[in-house]
Amino acid sequence: MSAESLVEYVAKALVDEPDAVEVKAIDDQDGRVIELHVAETDMGKVIGRNGSVAKAMRTLLKVVAAREGASISLEIV
């Protein structure tokens, strides 16, 4: 499973408006940046209390990055 599809799957499971979820991968010199766009009303669900959900998603991405041997970061926009 690719990092983008993993982020999309988790985000769609969390939000009330799964059709509004967009995931974009951008490659730069530091590695890959995954941008997650959700509806404004679902932003709190994706970030979580004190950032706990976002932190968990970033931890999952670290596992995928270790498998691929690359650097992957997540930005919630």
C-alpha positions as CSV (number, residue, x, y, z in Angstrom):
1,M,0.0,0.0,0.0
2,S,1.4,3.4,-1.0
3,A,1.7,6.2,1.5
4,E,-0.9,8.3,-0.4
5,S,-3.5,5.6,-0.4
6,L,-2.9,4.9,3.3
7,V,-3.5,8.6,4.2
8,E,-6.6,8.7,2.0
9,Y,-8.0,5.5,3.5
10,V,-7.5,6.7,7.1
11,A,-8.8,10.2,6.5
12,K,-12.0,9.0,4.7
13,A,-12.7,6.7,7.6
14,L,-12.5,9.6,10.1
15,V,-14.4,12.4,8.4
16,D,-18.1,13.1,7.8
17,E,-17.6,14.2,4.2
18,P,-15.3,11.5,2.6
19,D,-15.9,12.9,-0.9
20,A,-14.1,16.1,0.1
21,V,-10.9,14.3,1.0
22,E,-8.0,15.0,-1.4
23,V,-4.5,13.6,-1.1
24,K,-1.6,15.1,-3.1
25,A,2.0,13.9,-3.1
26,I,4.8,16.4,-3.8
27,D,8.4,15.3,-4.3
28,D,11.1,17.7,-3.3
29,Q,14.8,17.5,-2.4
30,D,14.1,16.5,1.2
31,G,11.7,13.6,0.2
32,R,8.0,13.3,-0.3
33,V,5.4,15.6,1.2
34,I,1.9,14.4,1.3
35,E,-0.8,17.1,1.5
36,L,-4.1,16.2,3.0
37,H,-7.1,18.4,2.2
38,V,-10.4,17.9,4.0
39,A,-13.6,19.8,4.5
40,E,-13.3,22.7,7.0
41,T,-15.8,21.1,9.3
42,D,-13.8,17.8,9.4
43,M,-10.4,19.5,10.2
44,G,-10.8,18.8,13.9
45,K,-11.5,15.1,13.4
46,V,-8.3,14.7,11.3
47,I,-6.1,16.6,13.7
48,G,-7.6,15.2,16.9
49,R,-7.4,16.4,20.4
50,N,-3.9,17.9,21.0
51,G,-2.9,16.6,17.6
52,S,-3.2,12.9,18.6
53,V,-4.8,11.7,15.3
54,A,-2.3,13.6,13.2
55,K,0.5,12.3,15.2
56,A,-0.7,8.7,14.7
57,M,-1.0,9.2,11.0
58,R,2.6,10.6,10.9
59,T,3.7,7.5,12.8
60,L,2.1,5.2,10.2
61,L,3.9,7.2,7.5
62,K,7.2,6.7,9.2
63,V,6.7,2.9,8.9
64,V,5.9,3.2,5.2
65,A,8.9,5.5,4.7
66,A,11.2,3.0,6.4
67,R,9.9,0.3,4.0
68,E,10.5,2.5,1.0
69,G,13.7,3.9,2.3
70,A,12.5,7.5,1.8
71,S,11.6,10.5,3.8
72,I,7.8,11.2,3.9
73,S,6.0,14.0,5.8
74,L,2.4,14.9,6.2
75,E,0.8,18.3,5.9
76,I,-2.8,18.8,6.7
77,V,-4.2,21.7,4.8
